[in-house]
Amino acid sequence: MSSFIIYPAIDIRGGKCVRLIQGDYNQETVYNENPLEVAKAWEAQGGKWIHLVDLDGAKAGKPVNDKLIGEIAQAVSVPVQVGGGIRTEADVDYLLSLGVSRLILGTAAIEDRAFVSRVLQKHGEKIAIGLDARDGYVATRGWLETSSVKADELAVELAREGARTFIFTDISRDGMMGGPNVEAIVQLAKVSGQTVIASGGVSRYEDLQKLAEHAEEGVGGAIVGKALYTGSIQLAEAHTLV
């Protein structure tokens, strides 16, 4: 099932590799002082992509750890996708110029649809839409606010405008190691007709296998963060199972 990709996640805050619980900036664990080393380690363990989140950028509304992101993109030979604070066409062009392969737009998908439409037209496959949902409604600004927009309705609209990849996070599952919301992920892939990457809650090999069973229905992969850092999932081992 080669169409299912595991994305090891590196969340960057203050230049360090951290994890937050449910996006709470007050519940932070630092896992490594050097995200560049972590990226190289994930590549060495067979990672086919690296998933980076600029947490400072998500809060600031503009890229903050961009220098480090560029260094990581240049240092690994696998593609890198980045999210966090990308709100302008200048941000998009700049990050792509650093060697980033795909950018994830989250808050902008709600707050500035004209911008999202333009970058989808211009960059197509290089743009993914991050849909972070709380009780089915899209949350924005680093999960600090919840909108009145339903995730699946937004996905259908954006697919019409050219979005080909969605990254879906059920915030209630994030960092809790309780398993992903498989039903919601499959539903999103179905209604949008596009690829959906699962994010949040993947804590066991079985979670990955459950998601990979739906690869034919459009579930294109899973982002794995905390489980890799705590050791409950070993990346090299996970690749043999999906």
Secondary structure, DSSP 8 states (H G I E B T S, - for coil): -TT-EEEEEEEEETTEEEEEETTEEEEEEEEES-HHHHHHHHHHTT-S-EEEEEHHHHHHTS-SSHHHHHHHHHH-SS-EEEESS--SHHHHHHHHHTT-SEEEE-HHHHH-HHHHHHHHHHHGGGEEEEEEEETTEEEETTTTEEEEEEHHHHHHHHHHTT--EEEEEEGGGTTTTS---HHHHHHHHHHH-SEEEEES---SHHHHHHHHTTGGGTEEEEEE-HHHHHTSS-HHHHHTT-
